[in-house]
Amino acid sequence: MTPNHIWLILLAATGVTFWLGESGLSGSPGMAPVLVMFALAFVKALLVMRDFMELRHAPALWRWLLQGWLVLVTTGIVLAYWIGQR
Amino acid sequence: MTLRNTMPDPPRLVGDLAVWLIIVAEMLAFCILFLSYAFARAKDVALFNASQSTLDLHSGAINTVLLITGSWCVVRAVQAVRVDASPSGARWLGAALVCGAGFVTLKVLEFSAKADAGIDLSTNTFFMFYLLLTGFHFLHVIAAMLFLTLLLFKTLQGAYGSSDSHALESGAAFWHMVDLLWIVLFPLVYVMR
């Protein structure tokens, strides 16, 4: 994938997240909207880290430090959302 | 083809180690803010949802597009400079700065609309987090733009090229971090309800 492809994927994913909010689907009951939203954010952030920040070719420690951050942040947010729904 | 050419490049952290240490420190700070927001929201979902509905989703989405596009421009700038095409690199950096300026303009309008509505840090828990998170992020966009402006001038002077693009790569990494943080911030603060 070239940076141009990645840019288009990032734009498309942003469009889906916006549509979830705009259509009101983000407020529908259950975990589905928030899971979709943060799965998209996860993929977007991963692409920025690996391809734009060039961590794909970085020493493993740095790659896992940032990817670990992403896992912690997204799972933490989803967990908090789940707690808020109970 | 010689054996040397078939060997993969050794792993390399693109940019300066000091800048990467700053990036990690900033990301840790934002991690704490993001999770604090999420867990504070879990305690008072109704208040957060009611306050969030006053935010402009359109401007949040346009800002996401601006930062993503800015990041893409910076990637193209680094690619250009690496093949010694400095004028092209400078144009891509200029395009990234235009995206950054668009983000800053929309954010200033958003902040001033909130201030006009009498909203400040003490309004409620949601707005305290909203102002802290987006305000702190806003300062990082400004810092990244200053960094990039300096790099643009140096690129125009032909300071970087295939043999040395280290400083440009460092600035690029910081710029991408700002984009990365907004990618999480936008669904968290503007969309999740």
Interface residues (C-beta under 8 A of the other chain):
Chain A: P3 N4 I6 W7 L10 L11 T14 T17 F18 L20 G21 E22 S26 G27 P33 V34 M37 F38 L40 A41 K44 A45 V48 M49 D51 F52 M53 E54 H57 A58 P59 A60 W62 L65 L66 W69 L72 V73 T74 G76 I77 L79 A80 Y81 I83 G84 Q85
Chain B: D9 P11 R12 L13 V14 W20 V24 M27 L28 C31 F34 L35 A38 F39 R41 A42 K43 V45 N49 L57 A61 T64 V65 I68 T69 S71 W72 V74 V75 R76 Q79 A172 A173 H176 M177 D179 L180 I183 V184 F186 P187 L188 Y190 V191 M192 R193
